Amino acid sequence: MSIRHALLGLLAQKPRHGYELRAAFEAVVGGAEAWDVKPAQIYTTLDRLDEAGLVERQSDLGQGSEPARRVYALTDAGRTALHEWFACAVDNQHQRDEFFVKLMVALFSGEGNLEKIMQTQRSHLYKEMHAMTALRDGYDVRTGMAQILLLDKAIMHLEADLRWMEITEMRLEAIKGQPFPEPEIRPRGRPRKGDKGSTYPPPVSGNQ
């Protein structure tokens, strides 16, 4: 998820300072255990949004003995950017999967124990699913429905990963019999004169 757009959405609700934005973000995603965002990331993102004209800084004198804090508010350009984000679909990076890469490298290198790798990953997924299920069941449906929905989605992804692992185990032998996908190595630099397929120097027209 784009942190910058999430901050724009939170500022659309009301102006906030950085610490309040971080707390509001964690409340939306279900706590730091679900998505931990460091204060430095919040303030760096706010600086970039300010430079882009999507937010503006407002003065805040603080209350009583509290130190003054810089408050940010959404600009018209920021509201436009937020609605453009709402109008777009979100890409999921399912193909950039570290476990898949680990499994394939172990398979083609011959250095890894495939059965052990699969067993370790499956155990990890079950533990993660158990923890998320317990966390989800701890929310009150009258006040924590947003967090319940988020955890339901995460649990379903874990269930899909476990199902994928079952299918993969049945296909490992077939993969073992296939050749390793060798990359195509292309020569570096400009082709030499006379190389086949080279257009350097350019062909001379018959009219010249």
C-alpha positions in Angstrom: 0.0 0.0 0.0 1.1 3.5 -0.7 1.9 5.2 2.7 1.7 8.6 1.0 -1.8 8.1 -0.1 -2.9 6.7 3.2 -1.5 9.9 4.9 -3.5 12.0 2.4 -6.6 10.1 3.3 -6.1 10.6 7.0 -5.4 14.3 6.4 -8.7 14.5 4.4 -10.4 13.7 7.7 -8.7 16.6 9.5 -5.3 18.3 9.9 -2.9 16.3 12.0 0.7 16.3 13.2 3.2 13.5 12.4 2.8 11.6 15.7 -1.0 11.7 15.4 -0.8 10.5 11.8 1.3 7.5 12.8 -1.1 6.6 15.5 -4.1 7.0 13.2 -2.4 4.8 10.5 -1.7 2.1 13.0 -5.4 2.3 14.2 -6.6 1.8 10.6 -4.4 -1.2 9.8 -5.0 -2.9 13.2 -1.9 -2.0 15.2 1.9 -2.0 14.8 1.9 -5.8 14.8 0.0 -5.7 11.5 1.9 -2.9 9.9 4.7 -1.1 11.7 5.6 2.3 10.2 8.5 4.1 11.7 8.2 7.8 12.7 11.1 8.6 10.3 9.1 7.2 7.4 6.1 9.3 8.3 8.0 12.5 8.5 10.0 11.8 5.3 6.8 11.1 3.5 5.2 14.3 4.8 8.2 16.3 3.6 7.9 14.9 0.1 4.1 15.5 0.1 4.8 19.1 1.2 7.4 19.6 -1.6 4.9 18.2 -4.1 2.3 20.7 -2.9 -0.1 17.9 -1.8 -0.1 19.0 1.9 0.7 22.3 3.6 2.2 23.0 7.0 0.2 24.8 9.6 1.5 26.4 12.9 0.5 24.7 16.1 1.4 26.5 19.4 0.8 23.4 21.5 -1.4 23.2 24.6 -0.1 24.2 28.0 3.4 22.8 28.6 3.3 20.6 25.5 5.9 21.5 22.9 4.7 23.0 19.6 4.1 20.5 16.8 4.0 21.0 13.1 0.5 20.3 11.8 -0.2 19.2 8.2 -3.3 19.8 6.2 -4.5 18.5 2.8 -4.4 20.9 -0.2 -6.7 20.8 -3.2 -3.9 19.1 -5.2 -3.6 16.5 -2.4 -7.3 15.8 -2.5 -7.1 15.3 -6.3 -4.2 12.9 -5.9 -6.2 11.0 -3.2 -9.2 10.6 -5.5 -7.0 9.5 -8.3 -5.7 6.8 -6.0 -9.2 5.7 -5.1 -10.1 5.4 -8.8 -7.2 3.1 -9.6 -6.9 -0.6 -9.1 -4.1 -1.9 -6.8 -1.4 -4.3 -8.1 -0.5 -7.3 -5.9 3.1 -8.4 -6.1 2.3 -12.1 -6.0 5.0 -12.9 -8.6 7.8 -11.4 -6.4 7.7 -14.3 -3.9 10.8 -15.0 -1.9 9.8 -18.5 -1.0 9.2 -19.4 -4.6 12.7 -18.1 -5.5 14.2 -20.0 -2.6 12.5 -23.2 -3.7 13.6 -22.8 -7.4 17.2 -22.0 -6.4 17.3 -25.1 -4.1 15.8 -27.2 -6.9 18.2 -26.2 -9.7 21.3 -25.8 -7.6 20.9 -29.2 -5.8 22.1 -27.6 -2.6 18.9 -27.5 -0.7 16.8 -30.2 1.0 13.4 -29.6 -0.8 11.4 -31.6 1.7 12.9 -29.7 4.7 12.4 -26.4 3.0 8.7 -27.2 2.3 8.2 -28.5 5.9 9.8 -25.4 7.4 7.7 -23.0 5.3 4.5 -25.0 6.0 5.1 -24.9 9.7 5.7 -21.1 9.6 2.5 -20.5 7.7 0.4 -22.6 10.1 1.9 -20.7 13.1 1.2 -17.4 11.4 -2.4 -18.4 10.5 -3.0 -19.5 14.1 -1.7 -16.2 15.5 -3.8 -14.1 13.1 -6.9 -16.2 13.8 -6.4 -15.7 17.5 -5.9 -11.9 17.0 -9.0 -11.7 14.7 -11.2 -13.6 17.2 -10.1 -11.2 20.0 -11.8 -8.2 18.3 -15.3 -7.2 19.1 -17.5 -7.2 16.0 -19.3 -4.1 17.2 -16.1 -2.0 17.3 -13.4 -3.8 15.4 -15.0 -4.9 12.1 -12.4 -3.1 10.0 -9.5 -5.1 11.7 -11.5 -8.3 11.4 -11.9 -7.8 7.7 -8.2 -7.1 7.3 -7.2 -10.2 9.2 -9.8 -12.3 7.3 -8.0 -11.3 4.1 -4.6 -12.1 5.5 -5.8 -15.5 6.7 -7.3 -16.3 3.3 -3.9 -15.5 1.7 -2.2 -17.9 4.1 -4.7 -20.6 3.3 -4.1 -20.1 -0.4 -0.3 -20.3 0.2 -0.8 -23.7 2.0 -2.9 -25.0 -0.9 -0.3 -23.8 -3.4 2.4 -25.7 -1.5 0.3 -28.9 -1.7 0.0 -28.5 -5.5 3.7 -27.7 -5.8 4.8 -30.8 -3.9 2.8 -32.9 -6.5 4.6 -31.2 -9.3 8.2 -31.1 -8.0 9.2 -34.3 -9.8 7.9 -32.9 -13.1 9.9 -29.7 -12.6 13.1 -31.7 -11.8 13.0 -33.2 -15.3 12.9 -29.8 -17.0 16.1 -28.0 -18.1 17.3 -25.0 -16.0 16.1 -21.7 -17.6 19.4 -20.4 -18.9 19.4 -16.6 -19.5 20.1 -15.2 -22.9 23.5 -13.5 -22.7 23.7 -10.5 -25.1 27.0 -8.9 -26.1 27.8 -5.6 -24.5 28.5 -2.4 -26.4 28.0 -1.4 -30.0 28.1 -4.1 -32.6 31.4 -4.3 -34.6 31.5 -3.3 -38.2 30.3 -6.1 -40.5 28.6 -8.1 -37.7 25.5 -9.9 -39.0 22.4 -8.0 -38.2 24.4 -4.8 -37.5 23.0 -1.5 -38.9 26.3 0.3 -38.2 27.5 1.8 -40.4 24.1 2.5 -41.9 23.4 1.0 -45.3 24.2 3.2 -48.4 21.2 4.0 -50.6 21.5 2.8 -54.3 20.8 6.4 -55.4 24.0 7.7 -53.8 
